[in-house]
Amino acid sequence: MANAVRVGVVQMTSINDLEANFKTCSRLVKEATAAGVKLLCFPESFSFIGTKVEDSLKIAEPIGGPIMQRYCSLARESSIWLSLGGFQEKGPDDAHLHNTHLLVDDSGKIRRTYRKIHLFDVDVPGNMVYKESAYTTAGTEIVVENSPIGRLGLSVCYDLRFSELYQLLRFDHNAQVLLVPSAFTKVTGESHWEILLRGRAIETQCYVIAAAQAGRHNDKRESYGDAIIIDPWGTIIARLPDRLSTGIAIADIDLLKIESVRTRMPIAQQRKFNIFWKPTSPPSSHI
Ligand SMILES: O=C(O)CNC(=O)[C@H](CS)NC(=O)CCC(=O)C(=O)O
């Protein structure tokens, strides 16, 4: 495929040890570059998953701090683009961080940062009550960036459930590849993960790259590991062999395939925004 660019998606089990997680990430970057990968996508909380909220607040740092500098060096040394989803960025005060997705280019430069817009305040059936907003300040901006892999649309984890974000990424901002780094819970992931991701790919006619945390991080927390790459037709083109292993899955992004799907089924031109609500002016909310 002349127009294809190779990408990789990571599945890993981050813990409350910055050094150990960095070692895992470095190993996976080496594996990816050896396979010719140009962009490697890491999951939410790749660098750290604490056992309690205070741990995450403690290690949070401004963009460009020492933790991120190491990841930028890794990108530069290996000449690879990195999608670093769900980084603990220091927030507006000591009690809050931003859950930030950084895009680092192959010279180690931070190209863009996206702060998670939708926070996970959910009572997960049979599991636990999450209240991400208690320690996280939500972002408000939609972020896209051009890259050798195409025009990338950034998001994080729980954002996946809010299709209007992806509608805007595709139809207002011309995204071609959607990045969804995640740490889905085991319970919600088993029921919803694959179908949500394939839905987003099909309705936006974009590639979707969804990195995942997997398995047990500590005695309270377990993630649904299914790192996956989906093409603009909704076909799964790469995934890890099982729900627990650490590793990468690889696929080729072919921008011509996007064009072909979009030309044959021209939903961008067939939308009836004059009849339905425009995503930029939402309907009044209902419970
Ligand atoms: O707090 C951290 O360490 C990092 N953040 C997360 O893991 C976040 C908030 S707790 N998790 C999700 O968004 C899961 C979404 C999900 O599972 C679903 O939509 O079903």
The ligand as an SDF file (V2000), in Angstrom:
LIG
                    3D

 20 19  0  0  0  0  0  0  0  0999 V2000
   -8.4000    8.4380   37.3220 O   0  0  0  0  0  0  0  0  0  0  0  0
   -7.5350    7.9140   36.6260 C   0  0  0  0  0  0  0  0  0  0  0  0
   -6.5630    7.2590   37.0770 O   0  0  0  0  0  0  0  0  0  0  0  0
   -7.6580    7.9950   35.1410 C   0  0  0  0  0  0  0  0  0  0  0  0
   -8.9920    8.1770   34.7300 N   0  0  0  0  0  0  0  0  0  0  0  0
   -9.8100    7.1770   34.4650 C   0  0  0  0  0  0  0  0  0  0  0  0
   -9.4600    6.0240   34.5430 O   0  0  0  0  0  0  0  0  0  0  0  0
  -11.1770    7.5430   34.0320 C   0  0  0  0  0  0  0  0  0  0  0  0
  -11.8610    8.2540   35.1550 C   0  0  0  0  0  0  0  0  0  0  0  0
  -11.8920    7.3440   36.6810 S   0  0  0  0  0  0  0  0  0  0  0  0
  -11.8970    6.3920   33.6140 N   0  0  0  0  0  0  0  0  0  0  0  0
  -12.8510    6.4410   32.6720 C   0  0  0  0  0  0  0  0  0  0  0  0
  -13.1400    7.4700   32.0700 O   0  0  0  0  0  0  0  0  0  0  0  0
  -13.5510    5.1110   32.4030 C   0  0  0  0  0  0  0  0  0  0  0  0
  -14.7030    5.2110   31.4440 C   0  0  0  0  0  0  0  0  0  0  0  0
  -15.4580    3.9370   31.4050 C   0  0  0  0  0  0  0  0  0  0  0  0
  -15.0720    2.9340   31.9350 O   0  0  0  0  0  0  0  0  0  0  0  0
  -16.7420    3.9110   30.6810 C   0  0  0  0  0  0  0  0  0  0  0  0
  -17.1130    4.8890   29.9820 O   0  0  0  0  0  0  0  0  0  0  0  0
  -17.4300    2.8990   30.7910 O   0  0  0  0  0  0  0  0  0  0  0  0
  1  2  2  0
  2  3  1  0
  2  4  1  0
  4  5  1  0
  5  6  1  0
  6  7  2  0
  6  8  1  0
  8  9  1  0
  8 11  1  0
  9 10  1  0
 11 12  1  0
 12 13  2  0
 12 14  1  0
 14 15  1  0
 15 16  1  0
 16 17  2  0
 16 18  1  0
 18 19  2  0
 18 20  1  0
M  END
$$$$
